[in-house]
Amino acid sequence: MANSTVYVVHCIDTEGPLHESLQATFERIRHIVGIEIEPTAANLKKLQNREIDLNGQEELVSQIVAPHVIEYKDTWDKIDAMMEEIMSPAYRQKYADPSGQGWIYNWFAVDHVGFDVNPRRRDMGYHNIFDHYRHLLQATGSTQDEIHWHFHPMSTYKEAHICATSFLNSPHLLETLARRVIERSWFPTCFRPGFHAERPDSHWFLEQWIPFDFANQSMSRDRSESRQKDVDDGRLGDWRRAVWDWSHYRPAHDDYQREGSCNRTIFKCLNVGSRFRLLNQSEVDLAFRRADEGLPTVLAFTNHDYRDMRPDIANVHAMLTEAAKKYPNVRWEHSGALKAARQTLGLRDAQPLDLDVRFEREDGVLRLRVRSNKDTFGPQPFLAVQTKDQRFLHDNFDLQTPRREWSYVFDRNSVRPESIERIGIAGSDACGNVCVALFDGAGSPVGKTSF
């Protein structure tokens, strides 16, 4: 039976407070459009009102410095004040879907760590943002929301406000996940790329562990990037070759933008409240048109928690309402990212993933054996090790049976057994069912979590 449903997924790149000085705003303008203007409050107002001749760039620059775009929430108090309103039942219900389900948020949390330069005053530290929102969800009873993973690669000069694309050049990548496993008993199944950018290294990394990737920003008619020097020619988020009709796909091994036979599923996710690749009425209509053909469709969009999200929410809801008038046979509903992926792909496996773990000690060697009760998503679970000197490490398993059985030897060639404080093994299946198993340095169980 055809499923004419649009699953509306609000993905939030959850990064915590952000500060930008007046000088930094004008520096961004110079980097984006190549025009240098004296950084004054008066000139900022003129740019917002398109009152300075910029050789045809007036509209673009006015979008870059629009008040709702640059009025950043630079403290947690300011963010929390917004959250108090938008996470309330009354606010969610104000923008309910036709079934009465209130607005749902998907919090893709990042860790700002390892940077030496931090002019935007980002909240530095492992778990800081993840913990803040996990507490908010618990305090507000927001069980409909989901928490997922967002990652910013390390910039060359370790500047927290500079964009980068390389996973291989990001030493905090593996430690972030290792700490999430060991210190929070958590492992991701859905991902949003920092700066919307994926490259071969991140593509192949995600293939090992992350089933659902909300990254594709291909658009049929968007030409705004060609006028913005910092994103022209595929710089940063390059999705020019990907499908643009709101269909999802499994990527090819050598080109993440083309359909192929890799493991994960990539969904389209456009921007709101930003300056390019913006969700508009035509794009919303396109998603509804696809669903009207009997194809379940994920309509995902993203913004940031350091901006006022209320105008974006109202705007998106208005576009959804308008599209629904044009396609009365299409049902649309608010959804978590994981739930939407499962519904769209027809994934119905409710059996929890379970990792059976055994330790064997002999002649100073600690051998770890792991067996799964069903196929894992990728070739191996994620192995995390905390040492007694507080390092968080990751290593590969030895593969015994593909997707089912693995082993690892702790000795002088890997990690010395006497140096281990804690061991974590985490993974998911193709449906996004997660298992995290924790053990102390001797191999005794500490806890096991499934979700």
Secondary structure by P-SEA (a helix, b strand, c coil): ccccbbbbbbccccccbbbbcaaaaaaaaaaaccccccccaaaaaaaaacccccccaaaaaaaaaccccccccccaaaaaaaaaccccaaaaaaacccccccbbbbbbccccccccccccccccccaaaaaaaaaaaaaaccccbbbbbbbbcccccccccccccccccccaaaaaaaaaaacccccccccccccccccaaaaaaaaaccccccccccccccccccccccccccccccccccccccbbbbbccccccccccccbbbbbbbbcccccccccaaaaaaaaaaaaacccccbbbbbbccccaaaaaaaaaaaaaaaaaacccbbbbbbcaaaaaaaaacccccbbbbbbbbbbbcccbbbbbbbbcccccccccbbbbbcccccccccccccccccccccccccccccccccccbbbbbccccccbbbbbbbcccccccccccc
